[in-house]
Amino acid sequence: MSANDVVISGMSGRFPLSDTTDELARNLYDGVDMVTADDSRWPTGLYGMNSRFGKITDFNKFDASFFGLPDQMVSEIDPQARIVLEVAYEAIVDSGTNPQDLRGGNTGVYVGHVSISGSDGYPDAVQPDSATSLSRVAFKTFGNMKCLLANRISFALDLHGPSMTVDTACSSAASAIIMALNDLTLDKCYVT
């Protein structure tokens, strides 16, 4: 990192019963129990699971056109991937940086994520001769590839620096931070 580089950091997130970091702090200071027992996520008692869960309030507010993503992809994309885009944008804004000022620049994106096999699967009855069926499978496949989390941010915000999703199990976030710091030190990108 050269002497002229400026490192600006921002923060964002989604938490149980808290859509922002400020709301999370307020709930913590006010002693709000954000782990609740209700059927807003799964029916109470399903498979003998504990009925108390920490649940985010709403995961379905995503504005696809804001991020330049086709509606067909967004209908198939994992809600976590949509949230990653939202919180990345919010963290940039929280840092005091205008995201438009980063467009086309050498800003790096490093995401720490642990891939856990899910039951997303593929649409039933894929018909190789049906363009609609193949299109749906393609959008579902690429919309749910966790290795593309960072790349989706880079694409949506037109960031041209290194872009990678790091999966080293429990150390994913720490590994992503170390990689970002190394790339900053080697002047491969700049960060905000």
Backbone as a printed PyTorch tensor [residue, N CA C, xyz], in Angstrom:
tensor([[[  0.8480,  -1.1630,   0.0000],
         [  0.0000,   0.0000,   0.0000],
         [  0.8990,   1.2330,   0.0000]],

        [[  0.6240,   2.1460,  -0.9070],
         [  1.4570,   3.3500,  -0.9750],
         [  0.9550,   4.4040,   0.0060]],

        [[  1.7540,   5.4180,   0.2010],
         [  1.4100,   6.4660,   1.1670],
         [  0.1830,   7.2570,   0.7350]],

        [[ -0.1350,   7.2600,  -0.5610],
         [ -1.2750,   8.0200,  -1.0570],
         [ -2.5940,   7.2450,  -0.9890]],

        [[ -2.5350,   5.9580,  -0.7230],
         [ -3.7550,   5.1600,  -0.6600],
         [ -4.5660,   5.5060,   0.5830]],

        [[ -5.8560,   5.5180,   0.4090],
         [ -6.7650,   5.7700,   1.5140],
         [ -7.6130,   4.5220,   1.6990]],

        [[ -7.6660,   4.0300,   2.8980],
         [ -8.4950,   2.8750,   3.1940],
         [ -9.6940,   3.3690,   3.9890]],

        [[-10.8680,   3.1600,   3.4370],
         [-12.1120,   3.5720,   4.0720],
         [-12.9120,   2.3100,   4.3260]],

        [[-13.5010,   2.1900,   5.4860],
         [-14.2860,   0.9830,   5.7480],
         [-15.6900,   1.3480,   6.1900]],

        [[-16.6150,   0.5010,   5.8080],
         [-18.0120,   0.6620,   6.1910],
         [-18.5290,  -0.6720,   6.6960]],

        [[-19.7400,  -0.6560,   7.2020],
         [-20.2810,  -1.8690,   7.7980],
         [-21.7650,  -1.9740,   7.4630]],

        [[-22.2220,  -3.1950,   7.2710],
         [-23.6360,  -3.4570,   7.0510],
         [-23.8990,  -4.9120,   7.3850]],

        [[-25.1420,  -5.2600,   7.5530],
         [-25.4770,  -6.6560,   7.8250],
         [-26.9590,  -6.8420,   8.0520]],

        [[-27.3580,  -8.0860,   8.0600],
         [-28.7200,  -8.4830,   8.4080],
         [-28.6030,  -9.4230,   9.6060]],

        [[-29.4170,  -9.1640,  10.6150],
         [-29.3190,  -9.9030,  11.8610],
         [-30.7220, -10.2780,  12.3320]],

        [[-30.8480, -11.1730,  13.2970],
         [-32.1890, -11.5100,  13.7930],
         [-32.9490, -10.2670,  14.2470]],

        [[-34.1140, -10.0790,  13.6990],
         [-35.0060,  -8.9610,  14.0180],
         [-34.3370,  -7.5910,  13.8560]],

        [[-33.2830,  -7.5090,  13.0590],
         [-32.5400,  -6.2670,  12.8680],
         [-32.0820,  -6.1800,  11.4120]],

        [[-32.6020,  -5.1950,  10.6870],
         [-32.2380,  -5.0330,   9.2770],
         [-30.9440,  -4.2630,   9.0710]],

        [[-30.4370,  -3.6110,  10.1240],
         [-29.2140,  -2.8170,  10.0050],
         [-28.3510,  -3.0180,  11.2470]],

        [[-27.1030,  -2.5780,  11.1610],
         [-26.2220,  -2.6630,  12.3310],
         [-26.7020,  -1.7320,  13.4380]],

        [[-27.2700,  -0.5870,  13.0630],
         [-27.8090,   0.3290,  14.0770],
         [-28.9900,  -0.3030,  14.8110]],

        [[-29.8510,  -0.9720,  14.0660],
         [-31.0030,  -1.6370,  14.6890],
         [-30.5330,  -2.7800,  15.5950]],

        [[-29.5010,  -3.5130,  15.1620],
         [-28.9450,  -4.5740,  16.0000],
         [-28.4160,  -3.9840,  17.3060]],

        [[-27.6560,  -2.9030,  17.2170],
         [-27.1040,  -2.2690,  18.4210],
         [-28.2260,  -1.8100,  19.3500]],

        [[-29.2470,  -1.1840,  18.7630],
         [-30.3760,  -0.7100,  19.5700],
         [-31.0510,  -1.8870,  20.2870]],

        [[-31.2750,  -2.9770,  19.5700],
         [-31.9090,  -4.1470,  20.1810],
         [-31.0370,  -4.7460,  21.2860]],

        [[-29.7300,  -4.7910,  21.0640],
         [-28.8270,  -5.3170,  22.0930],
         [-28.8360,  -4.4260,  23.3350]],

        [[-28.7120,  -3.1090,  23.1280],
         [-28.7120,  -2.1810,  24.2660],
         [-30.0360,  -2.2040,  25.0250]],

        [[-31.1380,  -2.4350,  24.2960],
         [-32.4570,  -2.4640,  24.9330],
         [-32.8120,  -3.8350,  25.5110]],

        [[-31.8970,  -4.7900,  25.3820],
         [-32.1340,  -6.1260,  25.9390],
         [-33.2080,  -6.9330,  25.2070]],

        [[-33.4120,  -6.6560,  23.9250],
         [-34.4250,  -7.3760,  23.1530],
         [-33.9320,  -8.7980,  22.8750]],

        [[-34.7770,  -9.7750,  23.1580],
         [-34.4670, -11.1710,  22.8330],
         [-34.7710, -11.3680,  21.3520]],

        [[-33.7280, -11.4550,  20.5370],
         [-33.9030, -11.5500,  19.0900],
         [-34.0030, -12.9850,  18.6100]],

        [[-33.9370, -13.9220,  19.5190],
         [-34.1550, -15.3290,  19.1950],
         [-35.5660, -15.6450,  19.6580]],

        [[-36.4390, -15.8960,  18.6800],
         [-37.8620, -16.0150,  18.9880],
         [-38.4000, -17.4090,  18.6670]],

        [[-39.5130, -17.7210,  19.2900],
         [-40.2120, -18.9800,  19.0360],
         [-41.5150, -18.6460,  18.3240]],

        [[-41.5290, -18.8530,  17.0380],
         [-42.7520, -18.6510,  16.2690],
         [-42.6610, -19.4920,  14.9960]],

        [[-43.6910, -19.4570,  14.1990],
         [-43.6910, -20.2660,  12.9840],
         [-43.4520, -19.4260,  11.7290]],

        [[-42.7210, -18.3170,  11.8670],
         [-42.4840, -17.4490,  10.7170],
         [-41.4790, -18.0400,   9.7300]],

        [[-40.6840, -19.0140,  10.1580],
         [-39.7310, -19.6410,   9.2370],
         [-40.1350, -21.0670,   8.9200]],

        [[-40.3940, -21.8490,   9.9470],
         [-40.8400, -23.2260,   9.7790],
         [-41.9900, -23.4680,  10.7370]],

        [[-42.8270, -24.4490,  10.4220],
         [-43.8870, -24.8040,  11.3770],
         [-43.2650, -25.2160,  12.7100]],

        [[-43.8520, -24.7580,  13.7920],
         [-43.3430, -25.0760,  15.1190],
         [-43.2760, -26.5870,  15.3050]],

        [[-42.1450, -27.0800,  15.7870],
         [-41.9650, -28.4950,  16.0650],
         [-41.5960, -29.3430,  14.8630]],

        [[-41.3620, -28.7250,  13.6990],
         [-41.0110, -29.4760,  12.4960],
         [-39.7700, -30.3190,  12.7450]],

        [[-39.8680, -31.5970,  12.4740],
         [-38.7620, -32.5550,  12.6340],
         [-38.1490, -32.5250,  14.0320]],

        [[-38.8970, -32.0840,  15.0080],
         [-38.4080, -32.0520,  16.3840],
         [-37.3810, -30.9580,  16.6390]],

        [[-37.2970, -29.9820,  15.7270],
         [-36.3290, -28.8950,  15.9020],
         [-36.7710, -27.9680,  17.0310]],

        [[-35.7880, -27.3430,  17.6440],
         [-36.0720, -26.3190,  18.6340],
         [-36.9030, -25.2290,  17.9610]],

        [[-37.8830, -24.7250,  18.6270],
         [-38.7530, -23.7190,  18.0180],
         [-38.1570, -22.3070,  18.0760]],

        [[-37.0610, -22.1280,  18.8230],
         [-36.4480, -20.8000,  18.9270],
         [-35.3460, -20.6440,  17.8830]],

        [[-35.4880, -19.6160,  17.0540],
         [-34.5140, -19.3230,  16.0140],
         [-34.2730, -17.8230,  15.9620]],

        [[-33.0850, -17.4570,  15.4920],
         [-32.8260, -16.0730,  15.1460],
         [-33.1660, -15.9210,  13.6740]],

        [[-34.1190, -15.0720,  13.3550],
         [-34.5960, -14.9450,  11.9790],
         [-34.5160, -13.4950,  11.5190]],

        [[-34.0640, -13.3140,  10.2780],
         [-34.0990, -11.9630,   9.7370],
         [-35.5490, -11.6280,   9.4060]],

        [[-35.8510, -10.3370,   9.4190],
         [-37.2520,  -9.9400,   9.2950],
         [-37.7940, -10.0910,   7.8810]],

        [[-37.0090,  -9.7560,   6.8740],
         [-37.5230,  -9.8540,   5.5100],
         [-36.3660, -10.0270,   4.5500]],

        [[-36.4090, -11.0880,   3.7740],
         [-35.3430, -11.3500,   2.8220],
         [-35.8240, -11.1620,   1.3860]],

        [[-37.0230, -10.6730,   1.2190],
         [-37.6190, -10.6570,  -0.1090],
         [-37.8620,  -9.2490,  -0.6540]],

        [[-37.0220,  -8.2850,  -0.3150],
         [-37.2020,  -6.9080,  -0.7730],
         [-36.2280,  -6.5420,  -1.8820]],

        [[-35.5550,  -7.4770,  -2.4680],
         [-34.4640,  -7.2260,  -3.4090],
         [-34.9370,  -6.4740,  -4.6550]],

        [[-34.1900,  -5.4320,  -5.0430],
         [-34.4840,  -4.6380,  -6.2320],
         [-33.5270,  -5.0550,  -7.3490]],

        [[-33.9740,  -5.9830,  -8.1850],
         [-33.1230,  -6.5420,  -9.2410],
         [-32.6470,  -5.4820, -10.2190]],

        [[-33.5250,  -4.5680, -10.6080],
         [-33.1430,  -3.5640, -11.5990],
         [-32.0620,  -2.6270, -11.0520]],

        [[-32.0550,  -2.3770,  -9.7510],
         [-31.0300,  -1.5320,  -9.1340],
         [-29.6390,  -2.1230,  -9.3530]],

        [[-29.5460,  -3.4550,  -9.2700],
         [-28.2690,  -4.1430,  -9.4290],
         [-28.0380,  -4.6410, -10.8550]],

        [[-28.9630,  -4.3520, -11.7620],
         [-28.7900,  -4.7250, -13.1630],
         [-28.8680,  -6.2140, -13.4250]],

        [[-29.6230,  -6.9240, -12.6110],
         [-29.7590,  -8.3710, -12.7960],
         [-31.0970,  -8.6880, -13.4570]],

        [[-31.1060,  -9.6660, -14.3510],
         [-32.3690, -10.0270, -15.0040],
         [-33.3460, -10.6630, -14.0120]],

        [[-34.6220, -10.3340, -14.1770],
         [-35.6550, -10.8840, -13.2880],
         [-35.6430, -12.4030, -13.2690]],

        [[-35.3430, -13.0330, -14.4180],
         [-35.3230, -14.4980, -14.4700],
         [-34.2760, -15.0660, -13.5210]],

        [[-33.1390, -14.3940, -13.4060],
         [-32.1010, -14.8910, -12.5050],
         [-32.5050, -14.6640, -11.0560]],

        [[-33.0550, -13.4970, -10.7790],
         [-33.3870, -13.1490,  -9.4010],
         [-34.4480, -14.0880,  -8.8400]],

        [[-35.3660, -14.5450,  -9.6830],
         [-36.3930, -15.4670,  -9.1860],
         [-35.7940, -16.8130,  -8.7900]],

        [[-34.6150, -17.1350,  -9.3050],
         [-33.9640, -18.4090,  -9.0010],
         [-32.8040, -18.2790,  -8.0210]],

        [[-32.3380, -17.0510,  -7.7720],
         [-31.1200, -16.8480,  -6.9830],
         [-31.3850, -17.0540,  -5.4870]],

        [[-30.4120, -17.5890,  -4.8170],
         [-30.4630, -17.8270,  -3.3790],
         [-30.6360, -16.4940,  -2.6420]],

        [[-31.5660, -16.4060,  -1.6880],
         [-31.7420, -15.1500,  -0.9360],
         [-30.4410, -14.6500,  -0.2920]],

        [[-29.5630, -15.5710,   0.1300],
         [-28.2900, -15.1340,   0.7180],
         [-27.4610, -14.3470,  -0.2920]],

        [[-27.4950, -14.7530,  -1.5520],
         [-26.7280, -14.0580,  -2.5840],
         [-27.2910, -12.6620,  -2.8210]],

        [[-28.6070, -12.5230,  -2.7210],
         [-29.2180, -11.1950,  -2.8690],
         [-28.8160, -10.3100,  -1.6900]],

        [[-28.8190, -10.8710,  -0.5100],
         [-28.4620, -10.1030,   0.6880],
         [-26.9970,  -9.6690,   0.6270]],

        [[-26.1090, -10.5260,   0.1340],
         [-24.6940, -10.1560,   0.0100],
         [-24.5460,  -8.9210,  -0.8710]],

        [[-25.2740,  -8.8660,  -1.9800],
         [-25.2260,  -7.6760,  -2.8430],
         [-25.7000,  -6.4310,  -2.0950]],

        [[-26.8180,  -6.5670,  -1.4040],
         [-27.3770,  -5.4250,  -0.6750],
         [-26.4220,  -4.9120,   0.3940]],

        [[-25.8860,  -5.8180,   1.2220],
         [-25.0410,  -5.3580,   2.3220],
         [-23.6910,  -4.8380,   1.8270]],

        [[-23.1940,  -5.3590,   0.7020],
         [-21.9530,  -4.8200,   0.1400],
         [-22.1670,  -3.3650,  -0.2760]],

        [[-23.2620,  -3.1070,  -0.9470],
         [-23.5860,  -1.7360,  -1.3660],
         [-23.7660,  -0.8390,  -0.1400]],

        [[-24.5210,  -1.3230,   0.8450],
         [-24.7600,  -0.5340,   2.0570],
         [-23.4640,  -0.2460,   2.8140]],

        [[-22.5340,  -1.2130,   2.8410],
         [-21.2560,  -1.0030,   3.5300],
         [-20.4340,   0.0710,   2.8290]],

        [[-20.4860,   0.1000,   1.4970],
         [-19.7750,   1.1470,   0.7570],
         [-20.3610,   2.5140,   1.1060]],

        [[-21.6790,   2.6070,   1.0970],
         [-22.3450,   3.8680,   1.4400],
         [-22.0290,   4.2500,   2.8860]],

        [[-22.0450,   3.2600,   3.7980],
         [-21.7430,   3.5190,   5.2130],
         [-20.3270,   4.0680,   5.3960]],

        [[-19.4330,   3.7050,   4.4850],
         [-18.0560,   4.2040,   4.5840],
         [-17.9370,   5.6670,   4.1860]],

        [[-19.0280,   6.2250,   3.6430],
         [-18.9890,   7.6070,   3.1850],
         [-18.5670,   7.7240,   1.7370]],

        [[-18.4900,   6.5980,   1.0390],
         [-18.0770,   6.5790,  -0.3580],
         [-19.2980,   6.4660,  -1.2580]],

        [[-19.3100,   7.2200,  -2.3310],
         [-20.3540,   7.0860,  -3.3300],
         [-19.9940,   5.8870,  -4.2080]],

        [[-20.8300,   4.8380,  -4.2530],
         [-20.5120,   3.6550,  -5.0630],
         [-20.2240,   3.9880,  -6.5310]],

        [[-20.8130,   5.0720,  -7.0430],
         [-20.5610,   5.4670,  -8.4370],
         [-19.1020,   5.8890,  -8.6420]],

        [[-18.4710,   6.3820,  -7.5820],
         [-17.0700,   6.8030,  -7.6840],
         [-16.1260,   5.6080,  -7.8520]],

        [[-16.5870,   4.4140,  -7.5290],
         [-15.7480,   3.2220,  -7.6330],
         [-15.8480,   2.5490,  -8.9970]],

        [[-16.8790,   2.8790,  -9.7800],
         [-17.1260,   2.2230, -11.0640],
         [-15.8850,   2.2750, -11.9560]],

        [[-15.5350,   1.1150, -12.4880],
         [-14.4050,   1.0180, -13.4020],
         [-13.0550,   1.0440, -12.7310]],

        [[-13.0370,   1.1930, -11.4270],
         [-11.7760,   1.2800, -10.6970],
         [-11.2470,  -0.0840, -10.2750]],

        [[-10.0720,  -0.0720,  -9.7160],
         [ -9.3770,  -1.2920,  -9.3180],
         [ -9.7160,  -1.6800,  -7.8720]],

        [[-10.9930,  -1.6310,  -7.5240],
         [-11.4450,  -1.9920,  -6.1780],
         [-11.5980,  -3.5010,  -6.0830]],

        [[-11.0050,  -4.1000,  -5.0640],
         [-11.0920,  -5.5460,  -4.8650],
         [-12.3010,  -5.9270,  -4.0320]],

        [[-12.8200,  -7.1260,  -4.3000],
         [-13.9440,  -7.6680,  -3.5400],
         [-13.5410,  -9.0430,  -3.0220]],

        [[-13.5880,  -9.2070,  -1.7060],
         [-13.2030, -10.4620,  -1.0520],
         [-14.3420, -10.8720,  -0.1340]],

        [[-14.9090, -12.0270,  -0.3730],
         [-16.0330, -12.5110,   0.4220],
         [-15.6300, -13.8180,   1.0870]],

        [[-15.7950, -13.8850,   2.3990],
         [-15.5880, -15.1360,   3.1190],
         [-16.9260, -15.8440,   3.2430]],

        [[-17.0080, -17.0740,   2.7790],
         [-18.2720, -17.8160,   2.7940],
         [-17.9830, -19.2970,   3.0090]],

        [[-18.7980, -19.9320,   3.8210],
         [-18.6810, -21.3680,   4.0230],
         [-19.7780, -22.0390,   3.2160]],

        [[-19.3780, -22.8740,   2.2690],
         [-20.3520, -23.6010,   1.4540],
         [-20.8120, -24.8390,   2.2000]],

        [[-22.0940, -24.9190,   2.3800],
         [-22.6910, -26.0870,   3.0110],
         [-23.6760, -26.6590,   2.0130]],

        [[-23.5630, -27.9310,   1.7560],
         [-24.4700, -28.5420,   0.7940],
         [-25.8980, -28.3120,   1.2200]],

        [[-26.6800, -27.8860,   0.2630],
         [-28.0860, -27.6220,   0.5410],
         [-28.9740, -28.5230,  -0.2770]],

        [[-30.2350, -28.2750,  -0.1850],
         [-31.1900, -29.0940,  -0.9150],
         [-31.7920, -28.3010,  -2.0640]],

        [[-31.0440, -27.2760,  -2.5480],
         [-31.5710, -26.4560,  -3.6340],
         [-31.9200, -27.3070,  -4.8410]],

        [[-30.9980, -28.1800,  -5.2160],
         [-31.2490, -29.0690,  -6.3340],
         [-31.4850, -28.3190,  -7.6270]],

        [[-32.0720, -29.0060,  -8.5660],
         [-32.3670, -28.4410,  -9.8740],
         [-33.8460, -28.6000, -10.1470]],

        [[-34.3780, -27.7900, -11.0430],
         [-35.8040, -27.9030, -11.3500],
         [-36.1450, -29.3000, -11.8420]],

        [[-37.3270, -29.7340, -11.4990],
         [-37.7910, -31.0360, -11.9680],
         [-38.0360, -31.0000, -13.4660]],

        [[-37.9640, -32.1430, -14.0770],
         [-38.3290, -32.3370, -15.4760],
         [-37.5990, -31.3890, -16.4180]],

        [[-36.2720, -31.3780, -16.3410],
         [-35.4940, -30.5710, -17.2750],
         [-35.6340, -31.2020, -18.6550]],

        [[-36.0990, -30.4220, -19.5900],
         [-36.2690, -30.9050, -20.9580],
         [-35.1860, -30.2770, -21.8280]],

        [[-34.2480, -31.0830, -22.3530],
         [-33.1420, -30.5200, -23.1260],
         [-33.5810, -29.7750, -24.3810]],

        [[-34.7780, -30.0680, -24.8910],
         [-35.2340, -29.3870, -26.0980],
         [-36.0830, -28.1540, -25.7910]],

        [[-36.2350, -27.8260, -24.5310],
         [-37.0460, -26.6790, -24.1470],
         [-36.1510, -25.5360, -23.6980]],

        [[-36.1800, -24.4480, -24.4630],
         [-35.3460, -23.2860, -24.1170],
         [-35.7220, -22.7280, -22.7530]],

        [[-36.9990, -22.7590, -22.4200],
         [-37.4440, -22.2550, -21.1190],
         [-36.8590, -23.0890, -19.9980]],

        [[-36.8940, -24.4000, -20.1500],
         [-36.3720, -25.2970, -19.1280],
         [-34.8660, -25.1260, -18.9730]],

        [[-34.1470, -25.0730, -20.0910],
         [-32.6930, -24.9110, -20.0330],
         [-32.3190, -23.5540, -19.4370]],

        [[-33.0560, -22.5340, -19.8060],
         [-32.8070, -21.1970, -19.2690],
         [-32.9930, -21.1860, -17.7550]],

        [[-34.0460, -21.8250, -17.2860],
         [-34.3100, -21.8660, -15.8480],
         [-33.1940, -22.5990, -15.1090]],

        [[-32.7420, -23.7200, -15.6730],
         [-31.6500, -24.4770, -15.0550],
         [-30.3840, -23.6240, -15.0190]],

        [[-30.0910, -22.9110, -16.1030],
         [-28.8890, -22.0720, -16.1380],
         [-28.9620, -20.9820, -15.0810]],

        [[-30.1030, -20.2860, -14.9950],
         [-30.2410, -19.2310, -13.9960],
         [-30.1700, -19.7960, -12.5850]],

        [[-30.7730, -20.9400, -12.3510],
         [-30.7410, -21.5380, -11.0200],
         [-29.3190, -21.9710, -10.6710]],

        [[-28.6220, -22.5600, -11.6450],
         [-27.2530, -23.0210, -11.4070],
         [-26.3310, -21.8500, -11.1020]],

        [[-26.2960, -20.8590, -11.9920],
         [-25.3830, -19.7290, -11.7920],
         [-25.8520, -18.7980, -10.6840]],

        [[-27.1390, -18.7440, -10.4400],
         [-27.6600, -17.9050,  -9.3700],
         [-27.3730, -18.4420,  -7.9920]],

        [[-27.0340, -19.7300,  -7.9050],
         [-26.8050, -20.3470,  -6.6040],
         [-25.3770, -20.8210,  -6.3880]],

        [[-24.4860, -20.4890,  -7.3080],
         [-23.0770, -20.8640,  -7.1330],
         [-22.4390, -19.8970,  -6.1390]],

        [[-22.0720, -20.4160,  -4.9820],
         [-21.5030, -19.5570,  -3.9320],
         [-20.1480, -18.9920,  -4.3360]],

        [[-19.4530, -19.6610,  -5.2400],
         [-18.1420, -19.1560,  -5.6690],
         [-18.2700, -17.8390,  -6.4260]],

        [[-19.4880, -17.4770,  -6.8480],
         [-19.6870, -16.2440,  -7.6040],
         [-20.1800, -15.0780,  -6.7470]],

        [[-20.2480, -15.2330,  -5.4390],
         [-20.7510, -14.1520,  -4.5810],
         [-19.9750, -12.8550,  -4.7920]],

        [[-18.6620, -12.9200,  -4.7250],
         [-17.8410, -11.7150,  -4.9000],
         [-17.9470, -11.1970,  -6.3280]],

        [[-17.9730, -12.1140,  -7.2930],
         [-18.0350, -11.7130,  -8.6950],
         [-19.3290, -10.9740,  -9.0160]],

        [[-20.4300, -11.3640,  -8.3840],
         [-21.7020, -10.6720,  -8.6020],
         [-21.6170,  -9.2290,  -8.1100]],

        [[-20.9370,  -9.0200,  -6.9770],
         [-20.7460,  -7.6660,  -6.4600],
         [-19.8970,  -6.8580,  -7.4470]],

        [[-18.7910,  -7.4470,  -7.8930],
         [-17.9140,  -6.7610,  -8.8480],
         [-18.6670,  -6.4140, -10.1270]],

        [[-19.4630,  -7.3410, -10.6220],
         [-20.2280,  -7.1040, -11.8480],
         [-21.2510,  -5.9890, -11.6510]],

        [[-22.0370,  -6.1030, -10.5810],
         [-23.1210,  -5.1410, -10.3590],
         [-22.6000,  -3.7240, -10.1310]],

        [[-21.4400,  -3.5960,  -9.4800],
         [-20.8960,  -2.2720,  -9.1600],
         [-19.7750,  -1.8440, -10.1040]],

        [[-19.4750,  -2.6820, -11.1170],
         [-18.4420,  -2.4000, -12.1240],
         [-17.0810,  -2.1670, -11.4700]],

        [[-16.6890,  -3.1050, -10.6140],
         [-15.4020,  -3.0450,  -9.9220],
         [-14.4170,  -3.9530, -10.6520]],

        [[-13.2210,  -3.4660, -10.9500],
         [-12.2910,  -4.1980, -11.7960],
         [-11.0940,  -4.7910, -11.0670]],

        [[-11.0670,  -4.7310,  -9.7520],
         [ -9.9570,  -5.3220,  -9.0030],
         [-10.1720,  -6.8140,  -8.8070]],

        [[ -9.2980,  -7.4640,  -8.0380],
         [ -9.4780,  -8.8820,  -7.7550],
         [-10.8570,  -9.1320,  -7.1320]],

        [[-11.4380, -10.2600,  -7.4640],
         [-12.7870, -10.5720,  -6.9810],
         [-12.8390, -12.0560,  -6.6670]],

        [[-12.9550, -12.3840,  -5.3870],
         [-12.9400, -13.8100,  -5.0360],
         [-13.7590, -14.1170,  -3.7980]],

        [[-14.3560, -15.2910,  -3.8490],
         [-15.0540, -15.8360,  -2.6950],
         [-14.1280, -16.8770,  -2.0880]],

        [[-13.8710, -16.7480,  -0.8010],
         [-12.9190, -17.6100,  -0.1080],
         [-13.6810, -18.5580,   0.8090]],

        [[-13.4370, -19.8560,   0.6560],
         [-14.0820, -20.8510,   1.5040],
         [-13.0140, -21.7160,   2.1460]],

        [[-12.6840, -21.3840,   3.3770],
         [-11.7390, -22.1800,   4.1560],
         [-12.4060, -22.6340,   5.4540]],

        [[-13.6810, -22.9720,   5.3390],
         [-14.5030, -23.4110,   6.4760],
         [-14.5870, -22.3100,   7.5300]],

        [[-14.2780, -22.6280,   8.7690],
         [-14.4480, -21.6800,   9.8730],
         [-13.6160, -20.4160,   9.7250]],

        [[-12.5460, -20.4850,   8.9590],
         [-11.6470, -19.3370,   8.8340],
         [-11.8890, -18.5370,   7.5570]],

        [[-13.0320, -18.7090,   6.9060],
         [-13.2860, -18.0510,   5.6180],
         [-13.1630, -16.5370,   5.6900]],

        [[-13.8090, -15.9130,   6.6550],
         [-13.7650, -14.4430,   6.7550],
         [-12.3440, -13.9640,   7.0390]],

        [[-11.6630, -14.6170,   7.9660],
         [-10.2870, -14.2190,   8.2900],
         [ -9.3720, -14.4160,   7.0860]],

        [[ -9.5530, -15.5140,   6.3660],
         [ -8.7290, -15.7670,   5.1760],
         [ -8.9820, -14.7180,   4.1040]],

        [[-10.2430, -14.3330,   3.9110],
         [-10.5710, -13.3110,   2.9200],
         [ -9.9250, -11.9760,   3.2940]],

        [[ -9.9430, -11.6350,   4.5770],
         [ -9.3260, -10.3810,   5.0340],
         [ -7.8190, -10.4190,   4.8020]],

        [[ -7.1880, -11.5320,   5.1160],
         [ -5.7360, -11.6490,   4.9230],
         [ -5.3900, -11.5310,   3.4410]],

        [[ -6.1750, -12.1730,   2.5780],
         [ -5.9200, -12.0760,   1.1350],
         [ -6.0880, -10.6350,   0.6510]],

        [[ -7.1130,  -9.9560,   1.1500],
         [ -7.3390,  -8.5620,   0.7640],
         [ -6.1650,  -7.6900,   1.2180]],

        [[ -5.7120,  -7.8910,   2.4560],
         [ -4.5810,  -7.1120,   2.9640],
         [ -3.3180,  -7.3810,   2.1580]],

        [[ -3.0920,  -8.6410,   1.7900],
         [ -1.9160,  -8.9690,   0.9690],
         [ -1.9920,  -8.2710,  -0.3850]],

        [[ -3.1650,  -8.2950,  -1.0160],
         [ -3.3080,  -7.6410,  -2.3200],
         [ -3.1600,  -6.1270,  -2.2070]],

        [[ -3.6200,  -5.5540,  -1.1080],
         [ -3.4110,  -4.1180,  -0.8830],
         [ -1.9270,  -3.8100,  -0.7490]],

        [[ -1.2380,  -4.6170,   0.0320],
         [  0.1890,  -4.4280,   0.2590],
         [  0.9700,  -4.5360,  -1.0510]],

        [[  0.5350,  -5.4400,  -1.9350],
         [  1.2100,  -5.6480,  -3.2080],
         [  0.7000,  -4.7020,  -4.3030]],

        [[ -0.1520,  -3.7420,  -3.9290],
         [ -0.7330,  -2.7760,  -4.8640],
         [ -1.4950,  -3.4320,  -6.0040]],

        [[ -2.1330,  -4.5550,  -5.7430],
         [ -2.9680,  -5.2060,  -6.7680],
         [ -4.3450,  -4.5730,  -6.8470]],

        [[ -4.7150,  -3.8490,  -5.8190],
         [ -6.0320,  -3.1880,  -5.8070],
         [ -6.0220,  -2.1160,  -4.7470]],

        [[ -7.1060,  -1.3820,  -4.6930],
         [ -7.3200,  -0.4860,  -3.5680],
         [ -8.6700,  -0.8480,  -2.9660]],

        [[ -8.8810,  -0.4150,  -1.7670],
         [-10.0760,  -0.8270,  -1.0510],
         [-10.7770,   0.3940,  -0.4840]],

        [[-12.0800,   0.2680,  -0.3840],
         [-12.8680,   1.2810,   0.3020],
         [-13.6910,   0.6140,   1.3500]]])
